[in-house]
Amino acid sequence: MTLQTLLQTRREAIGLSRLELARLTGLPPSSVAYLERTPGVRAVQPGVLAKLAAALGVPVADVYRAAGYEATDSPQVGAAA
């Protein structure tokens, strides 16, 4: 599953609008729309992915995987930078 598909499918399944998801994550609504509309989006910051996962109620690992991170390079949430 792509990040685009995961975000849109889950957001719609839990009844959130793009604006509501943006508010929950602190992202601009245009960023949420871009992530949902643009196939193959890469290089999304791990912190953004973690916020999206939390707001959508899905495991962070699933969002990292959808964003193209491999299991071995998935950043650890809360790890010191």
N, C-alpha and C positions, 0 to 999 in steps of 0.2 A: 504494500500500500504506500502511495506517495504521501508526502507531507500535505500537499494540496487536498487530496482526498480525505485523509484522516481528519484534518481540521474542519473541513466543511461538513463531512458526514457526522462527526461527533457533535459539533456545534448545533446542527439542526436537530439531532436526536435528543438533545437535552433542552431544546427550545430557546436557545440564545440567538439574538441577532448579532451581526458583526459589531455593532456599536456596543452592545452589552459585553461581548468578549473583549473588546478593546478596553473598556472601563475596568474589567476584572484583572486584566494583565498590565495595565498602564501603558499599553501601546497605542499609537495613533490609529484611528479607524482605517486610514489609508494603508497602513502596514498590514493589518489583518486582511483587508481586501486583497492586497498584493500577494500575500502568502497563499490565500485560497485560490486565486485566479491564475497564478503563474506556475505552469508545470515545471518540474525539475529545479525548484528554488534550492540553492546550495548556500553554504557558508552562513547559515543563520546562527547567531550567537547562542551558546549553550544556556545562558541565563534567560534568554527569550523563550527558548524551547521549554525550559523548566516552568516558566510562568504559564505558558500555553497548556502544558500537561496538567498543572495544578487546577487551572480554571476549567478545563474540560473533564477533569476527573479520570484521567488515563495515566498509566505508568509512564514515567519519564523515559524509560528505556524504549517504549514503543514510539514515542515522539522522536527520540534520537535516531532510531532505526529508520523511520519514515523520512527523516531529513538527510539520510545518507551516511550517518556515522556507522562505523563498524563497531562491533561489541568491544573490541580491544581499544578503541580510541574514544569511546563515549566518555565525556567528562563526568566527573563525580560531582553531584549536586552538593553544595556546601563545602567542597574542598577548597583549601587555601590556594590562591592563585600565585 
